[in-house]
Amino acid sequence: MMRRLSSSIELRLIFLTGALALATAGCKTTPDADANAGGSGTGSEFDDAGAGAGDGSDMGYDANGSSIAPIYFDLDRSDVKPQFESILEAAAATLKSSGGSAVIEGHCDERGSDEYNVALGERRAVSVRRYLYNLGVPVSQLSVVSYGEARPAVSGTGETAWSLNRRAEIKLQ
């Protein structure tokens, strides 16, 4: 006889499945490509949430090369997860070879006070800056800014939207 999982475990499994899908997808495809992929999209309003993240052939850069795929974070966390190391390694190589600069933007979901979210967004941006610095990018090339919850990647409530809004974005200058 099958036992029903508790709702807490079910939610974790759903979130982990979504996070795994995001991590393995790498970057966003165009909406037409999603439609032609034979049901690879969920039909959710969040299928296109990674807009500007590139098509995967460019190591996480968007079409015009000015932005790198977002780095996503767990709830109330600012540590870089292992699945985003390759994106950051590519960003570090680009920054070191070009000598260009980047602004690292920290973002949060809508939960928490404005003050808390601005501080958390800054911790996320600083964490990414520290990671890039440890890969050899001079700190003088990197600046950070926190937008807290002010610039969500997607609108809406619920874990899907929240997980897409907990991010750091690297904008190449």
C-alpha positions, 0 to 999 in steps of 0.5 A, a space after each residue: 500500500 502506498 503512503 501519501 507523502 506529507 505536503 512538506 515533502 511533496 513541496 520540497 520534491 516539486 521545488 527540487 524538480 523545478 530547480 533541477 530543471 532550471 539548472 539542467 536547462 541552462 538558459 532560456 530558449 525562445 517561446 517558439 522553440 519551447 512550443 516546438 519542443 513537443 511539450 518541454 514547457 509546462 505551459 506556465 507563465 514562468 516558462 519564459 522567466 529566464 529572458 535574456 539568459 542566452 540560448 546555451 551555445 554561448 556559456 550563459 551570455 545573452 544574445 548581445 553579450 551584455 549579460 550573463 545567465 542569472 545565478 539562483 539562490 535558495 531561500 534566505 541564502 547567499 552561497 553560490 551553488 555548484 551548478 552555477 560554477 561553470 557560468 561564473 568560470 566563463 564570466 571570469 575568463 571573459 572579464 579577465 581577458 577583456 579587462 572590462 567591468 561588470 555590475 553584479 545585481 542582487 535580487 530577492 523574492 517578495 517575502 521579507 521586509 524591504 530592508 531585509 531584502 536589500 541586505 540579502 540582495 547585497 549579500 548575494 551580489 557580494 558572494 558572486 563578486 567574491 567568487 569571481 575574485 577568487 577566480 582571478 578577476 580584479 575586484 576593481 572590475 566588479 561593482 555590486 548593487 542590490 535591488 532587493 525585491 524591487 526588480 523581479 524577474 517574474 511577477 506572481 507569488 508561489 515557489 516557482 516565481 519566488 525561486 526565479 526572483 532569488 538571483 544575482 545578475 552579472 551585467 557586463 559594461 
